[in-house]
Amino acid sequence: MNIRMQYDSAIWVRIGGPLNVEGARILITRDSIKVTNRLEGR
């Protein structure tokens, strides 16, 4: 899991598995949460 934060703006969360395979990305802002499922292409 990799977490990046931008002060007063956004939080990015990257969830990965073995061999650096990316599973999902999550963008959290003050008014929304966006999830991208990288395994299913959504």
C-alpha positions as a Markdown table, in Angstrom:
| # | Residue | x | y | z |
|---|---|---|---|---|
| 1 | Met | 0.0 | 0.0 | 0.0 |
| 2 | Asn | 1.3 | 3.4 | -0.9 |
| 3 | Ile | -0.3 | 6.6 | 0.5 |
| 4 | Arg | 0.4 | 10.1 | -0.8 |
| 5 | Met | -1.2 | 13.2 | 0.8 |
| 6 | Gln | -1.4 | 16.8 | -0.5 |
| 7 | Tyr | -2.0 | 19.2 | 2.3 |
| 8 | Asp | -5.7 | 20.4 | 2.4 |
| 9 | Ser | -6.4 | 18.9 | -1.0 |
| 10 | Ala | -6.3 | 15.1 | -1.6 |
| 11 | Ile | -5.2 | 11.7 | -0.4 |
| 12 | Trp | -4.1 | 9.1 | -3.0 |
| 13 | Val | -4.0 | 5.4 | -1.9 |
| 14 | Arg | -2.5 | 2.8 | -4.2 |
| 15 | Ile | -3.1 | -0.9 | -3.3 |
| 16 | Gly | -0.7 | -3.4 | -4.8 |
| 17 | Gly | 0.1 | -7.0 | -4.5 |
| 18 | Pro | 3.2 | -9.2 | -5.0 |
| 19 | Leu | 5.5 | -8.4 | -7.9 |
| 20 | Asn | 4.3 | -4.8 | -7.9 |
| 21 | Val | 0.9 | -5.7 | -9.4 |
| 22 | Glu | -1.5 | -2.8 | -8.9 |
| 23 | Gly | -4.9 | -3.7 | -7.6 |
| 24 | Ala | -6.7 | -0.4 | -7.0 |
| 25 | Arg | -6.3 | 3.3 | -6.7 |
| 26 | Ile | -8.4 | 5.5 | -4.4 |
| 27 | Leu | -8.6 | 9.3 | -4.5 |
| 28 | Ile | -10.1 | 10.9 | -1.5 |
| 29 | Thr | -11.0 | 14.6 | -1.6 |
| 30 | Arg | -13.1 | 16.8 | 0.7 |
| 31 | Asp | -16.3 | 16.1 | -1.3 |
| 32 | Ser | -15.7 | 12.8 | -3.0 |
| 33 | Ile | -14.1 | 9.3 | -3.0 |
| 34 | Lys | -13.1 | 7.8 | -6.4 |
| 35 | Val | -12.1 | 4.2 | -6.7 |
| 36 | Thr | -10.4 | 2.7 | -9.8 |
| 37 | Asn | -10.2 | -1.1 | -9.9 |
| 38 | Arg | -7.0 | -1.8 | -12.0 |
| 39 | Leu | -7.5 | -5.6 | -12.1 |
| 40 | Glu | -10.9 | -5.4 | -13.8 |
| 41 | Gly | -10.1 | -2.3 | -15.9 |
| 42 | Arg | -12.7 | -0.1 | -14.3 |
